[in-house]
Structure formats: C-alpha cells, structure tokens
Amino acid sequence: MRILGINALFHDPAAALVIDGRTVAAAEEERFSRRKHGKRPLPFSAWELPERAAAWCLARAGLRPQDLDAVTYSFDSRLARPAEDMGLDDPWDHLRLTYAREAPGFLTTALPGLDPGSVRFVPHHMAHAASSAFAAPDARNSSVLVLDGRGERASHLAARRVGDRLEALHAQDLPHSLGLVYEDLTEHLGFLRSFDGSPGCPWSSTPASTPPAGHGRRPARRPGVLRLLARRPAGHRPVRDPARRPLPTRPPQRRRRRPPMTEPEALRGDASYAVVIPTLGRPSLGACLRALAAASGPGPVRVVLVDDRPATGGVPLTADVPPSLRARTIVVPGGARGPAAARNLGWRAAGDVPWIVFLDDDVVPGPTWGDDLTLDLAAATERTAGITARIEVPLPVDRRPTDWERNTAGLAAARWITADMAYRRAALTAVGGFDERFRRAFREDADLALRMLDADWALTVGRRTTTHPVRRAGRWISLRLQAGNADDVLMTRLHGRHWWRRAEAHRGRLPLHLAVTGAGVTALGCALLGRHRAAAACAAAWLAGTAEFALARILPGPGTRDEVLTMTVTSALVPPAATWHWLRGRVTHRKARRYAPFGNGEPAPAPRSAARERLRS
C-alpha cells in the first residue's frame, strides 16, 4: 500500500510517503521554497500545496503519481461548520473550506497523472494523533492528546491507540482553544499571527527587521541563563543548570555592536528594485498601493505612477498613495499614449536601480510579496532578464463564471504578462524597452519577452503571488477586445507566423471568425445577385458557425437570462468585428519590418524625457 500524506490547509505544508506501513520519505515545503513556515496561515493561501515536497517524496521512492494507491488530505470540510456558528471571527473562512473541497483538483494539477478519486479526506486532529501514536515506538496501547489551534470544528482531541486502530474519545469544540490564545498573544506582542518570529516582525533577528531601540531586551551574558529571542542561534550548545557551579570562563570582551540595519541596507546591491505602475486613475489603484505598502519584506526604492489619462482634470493620483510610500513615489504624465509608452516612461524615470517591477493598477500583491520578490531577485543569474509572478484570478464559488470572468481567468496561465513582471534594467536598455506601436494593453508584453529571448536573455517564473481580481465590464466588452486582432498582425510582422508557439500564447478563433464572416458576406452578395440557392447555403453556414460560437460561450457560463442574451447577440457581432480589426491591422502595419536585435540594422528608439512630480510626505 503506497499512501502519500498531504498537510496544506493552515501552515507548514508538508508531505510524507508511507509504503506498507513504513515512512520512507517526509519533508516540509519550506525546505524547498526557503519560505519560513511554507506560507502564511491565511484563508487566501489555503490552496497552496507542498508541491515540491510531494515531488521529492515520490522521487525518493522512485514512484510516479499514478503509482499511488491513496493520497490523504489532513482536513475534512464535510465536518466543518460556518465560522460564525463556531464563535470564530473569520469572515473569509468560507474560502478555506472551498479550497479544501477542491483539493483533489488542485492535487491532480500539482501531480500530473494522479487519479483524483484516490484522494481521501482525514479529520485534521485524527491526522495529528495518528502522526504521533503510530510513530511512537512500542506504543500499541497508548493515549494521545492533541492541543491545537483549530480543526474542522474542534480545538483539542483525546484519543486512544489500540493495536492498529485509533479511537477518538473526546473533542473540545471551538471557540475554546489554547492554540487560538497563543495566536492572539503572538499577534499582541507584535509578531505575525501564530508565528514566533519571521521577516517583518518587530523583534525578528533577520536582517530585514532589527530590534527597535529602547525595547528593553538585554543579551544574557551569565552562564546558565537561557537567552530568549537571542540575536544569534544557539545551535547545539547545551543550557547549563544554574544549580551547578559554573565553569571558569574568560572575561567577557566588549564587542562593537553593528548599528541597526535599515531596509535599503538589508537589500543586496543587485536586488534593489523600483515599481512602475501605469494607470488610468481607476479605483483599483488604491487597493494595489495599499497591498504593496502592507506586504512584508524590503520595499521598493522608488514607486513610479505613470498617469496615462487623456485629461488632467480628474482626481489626482496622490490621493491613492499610502503615507508609507509617499516619500518614495513620483508621478509621471503619460500623455495617453498607451501602456507600452507609459511603461517606457516609468522605467526610465525610476532612476539607476538594477530591477524594474511592472504592476498593473488592478492587481493586488500578496501579503509576503516583498519577501518573495527579494528571494526571486536574489536567485536570478546574470543572464536572467525577467521574473514573472504567479497570477491568481479569484472566481465566484457559488456559480459558474461568465464569459468575461473566464477571459480574465486566462491571465493566470499567460506567460510573461506585465500584470506583475520584474525586468532587469540592463536588459530593458539592451532591447530598447517596450515597442510603443502597441497602443493597447495587449501583446506588448509578449513582444518584449520574445525580443529578450532573441537577445539570449533568460526569463523565469518566480515564487511571489499576485491576485488579479475580475473588474466590472460592460455588455459589449467582447466586441472591444477584438481590437487585439490588429496587434496580432503586428506580432506576425515582427516575429513571424509561429510566434504563438514561442510565446506560448492562445491562438484564438480568428480563422473561424474569418470563415463565418466570409460566409455571411457571400450570402448577402448571392442574395443581391439573385442566386438564392447559393445564398441559402452560405446563410446556413453562417448560422451554423454563429450558433456553434454562441453555444461554446453559453454552456460553460452561469446560464442566466442576461448572460445568454449577451452571448447570443455578441456572438453574431464578434466575427465581423474581429475581421475588421484584422484587416485594419494589415493596412496599418503593412510597413512593419521583421524584428532585428540592436546592432543588426535597427536602431534603438530614442528615449523620451519625462516630467515628474514627487510626492511630499
């Protein structure tokens, strides 16, 4: 029997492989991700799995996911109740339960080849008890007491092992919990909730955060004294018994203490970064900046907001900047020339920093974004030009997503999108930045990535996560999106017919749209010429193509009356709109030449000077 155990829902995600009752491999995810405790114990991160730990366990035993007899997940959402019914103040706990229910699907994605039917849910505290009772030597008849923060609906469990069986005797229902008291205490003391020290907490000994002056803690220098929260690890040094006579020691030598390290000093010289955000002044900009300011880890050296609104009479962008970022923020007017030009203005105005991180104004960086980004930049090689983030698009859990929501969800699988993309400044300078002929927020990121690869730079995927919420859109959004077909023509002119494969981009339905539009136009022409039989055949082909397109959009959706009506009408209008923009692109970009790296005949575009406005704190 080959069983893979997964712990993932709360904190310290880990995996263990048991074969015929014997543990052959076990590891925590933090050993591979180098992220303390693996992740933050938040409902928003409950979906994260110990992917690398599980893969290592399988490799250790020479197994594949399809070779497993069962996968156990240490939480059974069927036993849980709503947080308010258990007396817990956690308005987002329903996300945690949703992610737990969807664990089989997440596991099959993380472990390709795994049968989702092999996933078994184990009550959380029974998993805790089993890990102790069955691992203890000569304990075939023993008692087990689990004192935890919380499980499905309880905090403590008393159990008994009898032979190969584990019996639950009594459980303490929530909200009474020693573990939750511990979490409240650590948060009150200034630590991250339920953590006893991590990057970003006030008393942590990591370089990114040093003890503040006047906190009253003095280092213990006497033998036999246990030093709590020491500034250096104890290692394997034993703690002396104070009752024993202390051994002779050398007189303590006074050492010059290094002054506290400031945040910019905590960054390596080649890991400092600036953030560039082109914006149209949407309300989402405030949420993006607040999340950026609240993220743990070293912050940006500079934040550049490129105001790309066509008029200057709107609400000033300064109103959205949190106080902690004001001294580092500058505003650059973009002139409404599109996101590619705005990003060029931004990174050139950011100053002499090694890395430029581009963010969209409608994304929300994760709570540990700064820490994760610093690790991404520190791991980059000399030939690494860019590091993309992992994009998450939250979808509704109570219904199927709409066509627009599914379209936005595709960003999670897109490659090298600038919703959250870090580029080395030297690489941007080498290839000339973004191509400003892309006037829309479409394909300018793929074009830059392909030019980076053509110049022998490398692009990698980082560990930081950023959420891209689905913003509100009108009924005719699918028609407006067809303007991207003109940008696809420019991509073909610049990078050849097979750029889709190199950029790992979705090909889309343009060939079908051209065929459906051609059938409709031919039907009208034949009808005007009096060729009714040919007109009827072409009209039938147009109707079949339109119906197929409408059903492909309606069936995966929520099926509401408004959604069905919108999909039916726009499905008839999208093919001619796509054809029109494709033809427009062929005319507009008919003189565009195949891209050639600088030094092979094509000069770099001249940089444009940027007027800037610095915010005052």
N, C-alpha and C positions, 0 to 999 in steps of 0.2 A: 504494500500500500504506500503510495507516494503522495504526500499531502504538503501543500505549500500554505503556510500561515501568513496572514497579512494583518498588520496593525496600522491604521492610517487615519482614522476619523478625527482624533483630537490633536495629539502632538507626538513627537518622537516616532515617526513612521518607521516600521521595521518589517523584515521578512525572515521566516525560518522554514527550513525544509526538513521534513520528518519522513524517513523511509523505514517501513516495518517497525515503527515504534522507537526508532533511534534518530536523534537530531544529528544531521550530517552537515548542516550549514545554517548560519544565522548572522544577520548583520543589520545595523541601523542605517537609514538613508543618509544621515549626517556624515557618515564615514566617506561617502562618495560625493555628496554635494558640498561638503565643508561648510554647511549652514547649521548653526547651533540649534539643536533640538529638531532639526529637519524642516520645521516650518512653524509659523505662529499658530497657536490653538484658537483659531477664529472660524466661524461658520463659513466664511468666504473661501477658506483654504481647505475645507474638509474633503474636497475631491482629490487633493494631491495624494499620489500613491508612492510607495517606495519602489519605483520602477527599477532603479539601478541596483538596489539591494536584492530585489527578487531575481533580476537577471544574473547577478553574481552567484546567488544560491543555486540556480539551475545550472549555470556553467560549472560550478564547483562539483556538481554531481554528474555532469555530462548529460543532462536531460534537456528536452525541449518542452515548451508549454503544453503541447498536445500529449506529452507523455504522463502528465499528472492525472491522478485519479480524483483528486478533490483539491479545491482551494477554499480555505476558511477565512472569513472576514469577521473581525472581532467587534461586531456591533449588529444587533438585530433590530431594525427600525420598526418591526411589527410589534415589539414590546413597548415602544416609547409612547408617550403622551405629549400633547402640546405643552410648551414651556409654561404658559400661564396656568395650566391645570396643575402643574407640579410646584407652583410657587416660585418659578425662576423668572428673573427679569432679563430675558434674552429675546428681543423681537425678531432676530434673524435665525433662531434655532430651526425654523422650518427648512432653511437651506441645508443645514447639516443632515436632517432626516431625508431630504430629497437626494442628496449626494450618496447617502448610504444605500438607499433603494436602488440607485443606478450603478452601484459598484460593479456588478457583473459586466455591464457595458464598458465601464472605464478600464476594467482589468483586461478585457479582450483587446482593447486598443493598446494598452501598455505591453501586453504579452501576446503578440500575434500568434494565432494558432490555438489559443486556449478556447475550450468549449465553455460558453457562458453558463450552460446547465450544470457544470461541475462546481460552481461557486456555492458555498454553504455559509449561512449567517450563524455566528456563535454569539450568545449573550456576552456582553462586554465583561462582566465580573466573573462569569464562569471561565472565560479565557484567561483572566488574571489568575484565578485559583488554579486552573489546570497547569499553567506555566510554572507554578511553584510546587504543587502537590506531586505532579508526575515527574518533575525533575529532581526532587529530593531523593537522596539515597536511603534505602531501607525505610520507606515511609508508606508502605502499602496500606496501613491503617493509621491515618493521621487527620488532624483537624487543620483547617485553613481559614484565616481571617483576612479579608480584603478591605482595606480602608482607602477609599478612592475619592476623587472629586465628584464624579458623576458617571453613570452608565446610561442605560435606556430610561430607567425611572427610579433607580436606587443609587445610593452612595456607598453603602457597606454591604458585605456579604459574608456570612458564616457558612462554611461548607465542610464536608467530611469525605475523605477518600476511603473507600472500602474496596480493596483489591484493585480492579481496573475501572471502577466506577467512581464518579464524583457526584455527591448528593448535596443539593442546596438545602441548608437548614433554616436560615433566616436572613432577611434583607431589610435594610433601613431605607425607607422611602425618602425621596427628596421632598423639601429643600434642605433637610438636616444633613450636613456634610462637613466633616473635618477638612476635607480637601478644598472645598469652596471657602472655608475660613482661611486656609493657607493662601489661596489665591487673592482674597481680599487684603490679607496682611501684606503680601509682597507688593501688591499694587499701591497700598497706602505708604509703604516705605520708598516708593519711587522706582521700583523695578517694573519690567514688563510683567503683565498679569500671569501668574503661575510660574514665572521664571525667577531664578535666584541670581541672575547676572547674565547680561548679554550685551552686544553692541547697542549703544543708545541709552542704557540705563544709567542713572546718575552716578552710581558707585562702582560701575564696572571697571575692571583693571585693563580693559582693552585700550589700544591707542586712540580709538575714535572717541572715547569719552573718559576723561580722567576725573578723580575725585575733586569736587569743588572746594575752594578754600574755606576753611572755618567749619568743616563738617564734624570736627571733634574727634576723629578717629586717629589714634596714635599707634604706630607699629610696636608690637611687643618685642622687647629685647631681652627678657629674662628667660633663662632655661626653665622648661617645664610649663610654659604658658602656651595654650593653643591660640593661634592667631586666626581670627575670623576675617574673611574677605581680605586676605593678605594681598599685597601688591605683586608677589611672586609665588608661583606654585610650590606646594610642599613636596611634590614628588613622592619618594619612598622614605622620607625622614620620619622616624618614629616620634610620637608625642611622649615626652618624659613624664613620669609620675612625680607630682610635686612633693609627695611624702619622702621620696628618696633624696639622699644627699646629692646635690648637683656635682657633676664632674667639673674639674678645673677647666676654665675656658680662657682664651686670650682676651685681653681688654678690648672692648668694642672700639673699632676705628670709625671715626666720623667720616662719612662719605658725602660728597657734594650731590645734593639731590637735583635731578634734572627738573627744570620748570615744567609746569603742566603743558602738555602738547595741545595746541589749538587745532581746530578742524582742518584748515588748509595744510598744516604740517602733517596731519595724520595721513593725508593722501600721498602716494608716491608721486614723484615729479612727472611721470608719464601716465598717471591715472587721473589727473585732474580733468574736469570737463565743464563745458558750458551747455546750457539748454536753450534751444531755439524753438519758438512756438509761433508759427504764422496763424493769424486769427482774423475772423470777420466780426469779432466782438460778440460772439454767441454767449448765452448764459452759462454754457458748459465750461467756459474758460475759468471761471471762479472755482468750480469743483476741481479742475485739473491742477490749478496752482495751489489750492489748499492741500490736496493729496501730496503734491510734490514737497510742500513745506513740512508736512507731518510725517513723511517717510523716514524710517530710521537710516542711519549711516551718513557718511560725508555728503554734504550738499553740493550744489553746483557752484563754481567760481563766479559764474555770471548767468543771468536769465535774460534772453533777448526776446521781446514780444514784437513781432512784425505786424503792424496794423495795416491789413490789406483791404480795408473798407474803401469803397469808391468815394464816399463823402466824409468830411471831418466833423460833421455836426452831431455825431452820436455820443453815447456815454463814453467818457474817457476810460481807457483800459486801466488806468491807475486805481480805479475803484475795486478791481478784482484782485489786486496783488496783496497777499498776506503781509503783515508787518515784518515777519522774519525774513522775507525775501526782498523788501523794498530797497535796501541799500545795494543789492546786487543786481537790480533789474533796470534795463534800459528799454525804451520804446523806439522803434524804427518805423517810419512811414513807408508802406509798401507800394502805394500808388495803384492798387487794384490791378496788378499785372499777373496775378495767378500765383499758386503755391510754389511753383518752381522758382520763379523770380524772388518771391518772398523769402524762401529758404536760403537762396544765394546771398541776399542782403543780410540775413540773420547771421550766417556763419562767418561772413566777412567782417561784421560788426562786433563779433564776440570777443575779439582780441586774440592774443597769442596763447591759446590753450591747446593741448595735444588732441583732445577729443571734443566732438560736437554731437550732442544728443538731440535729435529732432523728435518733437512730440506734436501730435495733433491737438487742437484745442478742445476736442470732445472725448479725450481718453482720461482715465483715472489711474495713475501709478499705484502699485501695490504698497502695502504697509512697510515692507522691507526693501523697497525699490532701491534706495541709496546703497544699502549694504550689498545687495545682489549685483548692482551695476558696478560697484567697485571691484568685486570679485571677477566680473566679466572682463573689465578692462585690464586687471592685473594678469589675467590668464592669456591675454592676446599676444601673439607673436609679432615679430617685426613686419611680417607681410600681411597681417590681419588689417584689412581696411575698414570693415564694418561688422557690427554685432547686433543682431536683431533680437527683440524681446519676444516672449511668448504672449500672444494676444488672446484674451478671453472675451467672448461676447455672451453676456447673460441673456438667456431666452426665457420666455414665460414658462412656468411649470404647470399651470392649470389648463393650458390649451396648446394646440399645435401652432407653430409660428406662422406669421403671414409671409407673403412673398417678399416684402421689403425686409422683414426680420431675417429671413433665410439668406437674402442677399448680403446683409451686414454680417451675418454669421460666417460667411465665406472668408472674411478677413482673418479669422483665426488660422486658416490654412494657407493664407497667402505668404509668399516669400518676399523678404526684403522690403516690406511696406514701411513707410516712414511714419506710421502712427506712433512707433517707438523704435527708432533706429539710431545707433551710435556709429558715427563715422570718424575715422582718423582725419584730422585737419590736413595732414600732409597728402593723404590720398585724394581728398577733395580738391586740393590745389593742383595735384598732378593731372587730374582728368577734367578740370575746369568747372567742377560743381554740377548743378542741375542744368538740363537743357531747357531754356526758357521758352522754347516753342510749344511746350506742353502747358497750355493755359489753364487746364483743369486739374483737379486732384485725382489724376488717373494716368497710369503708365509712366509718370515721371520718375517714380521710384524704381520700377523695373529697368528703365533705360539707364539710370545711374548704376544699378547693380551690374548690368551686362558690360558697361564700359569699365567698371572696376575689374571684373573678371578678365576682360580682354587685355587689361594692363598688367596682368599677372598678380593682382592682389587677391586675397582670400576673404571670404565672407562666412561668418559663423553664426550659430544660434546661441544666445546667452541663457542665463537661468532666471533673470528677472521676469516678472509677470506684470502685465498692464491690462486693465479692463477697458473694453471699448463698448460702452452702452449703445443701445439702438436708439437713435434720436428720432423725434417725430418727423414724419414726412407726409406730403400731400398725396392725393389720389393719383396724380399724374407723374409721380416720381420715376416710374419705369420708363416713361417717354423721355424725360430729361436725361436719363442715364445713357440713352442711345447715342448721345454726342461723343461718347468714348470710342465709337467705331472710327471716327476721324483720327483719333490718337493711335489706334491700332494700325492705320495706314502709315502714319509717320514711323511707328516702330518697325514695320516691314521695310520701309525705305532705308532706315538706319542700320538694321541688324539682320536683314534677310528674312526669307519666308519662314524659317524654322525657329524664330526667336521664341515662340511659345514654349518649345521644349526646353530651351536653355534657361528661360526664366521660370519654368515650372508653373506657367500660367494656364488658366482655363481657356479653352479655345472659343467657347461661346457658340451661339446658334446662328452666326451671320450667314453661312452658306444656306441654311434652311430659310432664313428671312429673305434672302435674295431670290430663292426659288418661289416662295409663296408670293412675294411682291410681283415677280415676273409673271406668275400665273394670273394674278388679279389684273395686271395691266393688259396682258394678252386677251383676257376675257372681255375687257371693255373695248379693246380695239376690234376684236372679231364681231362683237355686237354692233358696233358702229358701221362695220363693213357689211353687215347682213349675213355673216356666216354664223348662224345660230347654233349649229351642232358643235362647231369648234368652240364657240363661246361657252356653251353649256359644259363641255368637257373641262375647259380651263377654269370655269367658275367652280366646278365640283372639286378640282384640285386645290384651288384657293381655300374653299370651305373646309376641306379635309385637313389642310395644313394649319389653318387657323384654329379649328376645333382641337387638333392634337396639342397645339401650343397652349391653348386655354386650359385643357384638362391637366397638362403637365404642371401648371401653376396652381390650379384649384385643388386637386386631390391631396397634396401634402399640407394644405393650409387648414385654417380653423373651420372653414365651411360656413361662415356667417353670410348673411344676405349681402351686406355691404362689400365684403371681400369677393364674393362670387361675381357680383355686378361689376366691380372694378376690374377684376381679371378678365371678364368676358369682353368688356369694351376695349381695354388697353391691348388685349391680345390681337385684336384686329388692327390696331394702330401702330403697334411696335414694329412689325416687319417693314412697312413703308418708311417709318422714321429711321430705322437702322440703315435702310438702303440709301436714304437721302444723305445721312451723315457720312456714310462710306464714300459716296460719290463726291461729296464736298471735300472730304479728306484727300481724295485722289487729285482733285484740282488744286487745293491749297498747298499740298506738299509735293507737287509734281517735280519741283526742282531740288528737293532734298537729296543729298548725296549719302552714300554708304559711310557709316562712321569709320574714321581712321584715328588711331591714337595720336596724341600730340607728338610731333617730331616726324610724322609721316605725311605731312602735307596739309593738315588742318590746324589753323591757329587756335589758341585758347581764347575764349570770349573775354573781352576787356571787362575788368571788374568795375562795378558801378559804385560810386561813393554813396554813403548812407548818412542822412541826417539822423541824429539820435537825441533822445530825451531821457535823461537819467532821473529816476525817482528819488525823492528825498524821504528819508525815514522820519 
